[in-house]
């Protein structure tokens, strides 16, 4: 299926009705523009699912509690600040 739309002066595009119907795109939905070479895919996404999937991709990489991580980052800031002071 294909559809044609015109880009407005504000770089906005109306998703053609046939595409909206097939993909179930409704007002307020979030869509992702994925570029692959000269091709641009438009994908309807569920933001909550996307956040959960992204968080899941970090689960094996983060080994400390959030407060420990924040404390570590803040200590790094203080070290950098001391080095920058004249």
Sine and cosine of phi, psi and omega as CSV:
sin_phi,cos_phi,sin_psi,cos_psi,sin_omega,cos_omega
0.00,0.00,0.58,-0.81,0.01,-1.00
-0.67,-0.74,0.37,-0.93,0.09,-1.00
-0.53,-0.85,0.41,-0.91,0.01,-1.00
-0.85,-0.52,0.69,-0.73,0.05,-1.00
-0.64,-0.77,0.43,-0.90,-0.01,-1.00
-0.98,-0.22,0.64,-0.77,0.04,-1.00
-0.99,0.12,0.78,-0.63,0.00,-1.00
-0.99,0.16,0.07,-1.00,0.00,-1.00
-0.91,0.40,-0.33,0.94,0.07,-1.00
-1.00,-0.09,0.27,0.96,0.00,-1.00
0.87,0.49,0.56,0.83,0.06,-1.00
-0.98,-0.20,0.49,-0.87,0.00,-1.00
-0.73,-0.68,0.68,-0.73,0.11,-0.99
-1.00,-0.02,0.81,-0.59,0.04,-1.00
-0.95,0.31,0.83,-0.56,-0.03,-1.00
-0.84,0.55,0.53,-0.85,-0.09,-1.00
-0.85,0.53,-0.66,0.75,0.00,-1.00
-0.86,0.51,-0.67,0.74,-0.01,-1.00
-0.93,0.37,-0.69,0.72,0.03,-1.00
-0.85,0.53,-0.69,0.73,-0.02,-1.00
-0.91,0.42,-0.73,0.69,-0.04,-1.00
-0.91,0.42,-0.66,0.75,-0.05,-1.00
-1.00,0.01,-0.14,0.99,0.00,-1.00
0.94,0.35,0.53,0.85,-0.01,-1.00
-0.98,0.19,0.79,-0.62,-0.01,-1.00
-0.79,-0.61,0.21,-0.98,0.01,-1.00
-0.84,0.55,0.74,-0.67,0.03,-1.00
1.00,-0.04,-0.17,0.99,0.04,-1.00
-0.93,0.37,0.38,-0.92,0.05,-1.00
-0.96,-0.28,0.72,-0.69,0.06,-1.00
-0.84,-0.54,0.52,-0.85,-0.01,-1.00
-0.96,-0.30,0.71,-0.70,0.10,-0.99
-0.98,-0.22,0.92,-0.39,-0.02,-1.00
-0.94,-0.34,0.85,-0.53,-0.04,-1.00
-0.99,-0.15,0.76,-0.65,0.04,-1.00
-0.70,-0.71,1.00,-0.04,-0.08,-1.00
0.92,0.40,-0.85,-0.53,0.01,-1.00
-1.00,-0.01,-0.01,1.00,-0.08,-1.00
-0.98,-0.19,0.67,-0.74,0.08,-1.00
-0.85,-0.52,0.87,-0.49,0.06,-1.00
-0.99,-0.11,0.63,-0.78,0.09,-1.00
-0.93,-0.36,0.86,-0.51,-0.11,-0.99
-0.82,-0.58,0.81,-0.59,0.08,-1.00
-0.96,0.28,0.76,-0.64,0.00,-1.00
-0.81,-0.59,0.43,-0.90,0.12,-0.99
-0.98,-0.19,0.91,-0.42,-0.11,-0.99
-0.86,0.52,-0.63,0.78,-0.01,-1.00
-0.90,0.43,-0.68,0.73,0.04,-1.00
-0.90,0.44,-0.63,0.78,-0.02,-1.00
-0.90,0.44,-0.69,0.72,0.01,-1.00
-0.90,0.44,-0.69,0.73,0.01,-1.00
-0.90,0.44,-0.65,0.76,0.02,-1.00
-0.90,0.43,-0.67,0.74,0.00,-1.00
-0.92,0.40,-0.69,0.72,0.01,-1.00
-0.88,0.47,-0.63,0.77,0.03,-1.00
-0.89,0.45,-0.49,0.87,0.00,-1.00
-0.95,0.31,-0.29,0.96,0.00,-1.00
-0.99,-0.14,-0.12,0.99,-0.18,-0.98
-0.85,0.53,-0.56,0.83,-0.01,-1.00
-1.00,0.05,-0.20,0.98,-0.07,-1.00
-1.00,-0.08,-0.40,0.91,-0.03,-1.00
-0.98,-0.19,0.89,-0.46,-0.08,-1.00
-0.93,-0.38,0.01,1.00,-0.04,-1.00
-0.85,-0.53,0.33,-0.94,0.05,-1.00
-0.93,0.37,0.38,-0.92,-0.05,-1.00
-0.88,0.48,-0.64,0.77,-0.01,-1.00
-0.92,0.40,-0.59,0.81,0.05,-1.00
-0.91,0.42,-0.66,0.75,-0.01,-1.00
-0.90,0.44,-0.71,0.71,0.01,-1.00
-0.89,0.46,-0.69,0.72,0.03,-1.00
-0.87,0.50,-0.67,0.74,0.01,-1.00
-0.89,0.46,-0.69,0.72,0.01,-1.00
-0.90,0.44,-0.69,0.73,-0.01,-1.00
-0.90,0.43,-0.61,0.80,0.06,-1.00
-0.89,0.46,-0.62,0.78,0.05,-1.00
-0.89,0.47,-0.62,0.79,0.04,-1.00
-0.88,0.47,-0.71,0.70,-0.05,-1.00
-0.90,0.43,-0.61,0.79,0.04,-1.00
-0.89,0.45,-0.69,0.72,0.00,-1.00
-0.91,0.41,-0.63,0.77,0.00,-1.00
-0.89,0.46,-0.68,0.73,0.02,-1.00
-0.89,0.46,-0.62,0.78,0.02,-1.00
-0.92,0.40,-0.52,0.86,-0.04,-1.00
-0.99,0.13,-0.31,0.95,-0.02,-1.00
-0.94,0.33,0.61,-0.79,0.01,-1.00
-0.99,-0.12,0.00,0.00,0.00,0.00
